[in-house]
Amino acid sequence: MKRRDFIQSAALATSAAFLAPNALANGLKDEKIKEFGFQSYTVRDFIMKDMPGTLKRLRKAGFDYMEGFNFGNGQLLGQPIAEAKKIIEDSKIALKSIHIMTPNLGDNMQQTVDDAAELGTEYLVCAFLMPNERQSLDQYKALCEQFNKFSELARKSGIHFAYHNHDFEFQELEGQIPMDIILKETNPDDVKIELDIYWARKAEVNPLTFFRDNHGRVPLWHVKDLALTEGKPMTEVGNGIIDWRQMFGHKKDAGLRYFFVEQDANFAEDSLTSLETSIKYLKKLNY
């Protein structure tokens, strides 16, 4: 590791401590996490081939709920809506959220909402912006108008809408931070944030500060760890530098309802084993 990268990584590792140096003084207690969620994209190589078997294994590992992906055109995870719903119900894992892309917010947005309502999900989350969708602040502002319109439609069906970050939303564009635009230009009552804690930390954003500044607007989290190695790759929860005890201790600031363990890549063995490793750590966590 280069000395500069080590210093930057060390700064990331200690940034939360500067915000709350004494955990007990900030109201942290020895509580336990009671329910666990996962983002199904983590196990995409398994779940797209064998959805029932994959969910069965994850239920056995202790996961209670999930977040879907690959949603649209009457399908979820490669299955027709009705079949996907039955498989999920049979697994005893609840579908709390589904990731969508911006095409889902277009002319077929009503179908997106109707299919989500049929599946019984509580949240629809814009997962990612393609590079050609985020080249200017004007594009972000236009997207915010789209988010506001879609969230109003979703609300009529009892579904909440949120935006999921990576690191680019925290990188300066035309003299401003795109995430600031998203927060300011959208209705805070209807457009929530799903904070990916790994990507926020990689962008050198302190999640605890983000929770405080956007109190109650961050009901969903992506939980994955940041490794203290070259490039700051993601790793299994508990194997990185993020202080999860402190993070969960401030869940009320965020307004947390559900969190989803996710790991896109860099598995110690394979994606299923990585989720099992992460939940074993979280089950032991006191906060």
Secondary structure, 3 states (H helix, E strand, C coil): CCHHHHHHHHHHHHHHHHHCCCCHHHCCCCCECCCCEEEHHHHHHHHCCCHHHHHHHHHHHCCCEEEECCEECCEECCEEHHHHHHHHHHHCCEEEEEEECHHHHCCCHHHHHHHHHHHCCCEEEECCCCHHHCCCHHHHHHHHHHHHHHHHHHHHCCCEEEEECCCHHHCCECCECHHHHHHHHCCCCCEEEEEEHHHHHHCCCCHHHHHHHCCCCCCEEEECEECCCCCCCEECCCCCCCCHHHHHHCHHHHCCCEEEECCCCCCCCCHHHHHHHHHHHHHHCEC
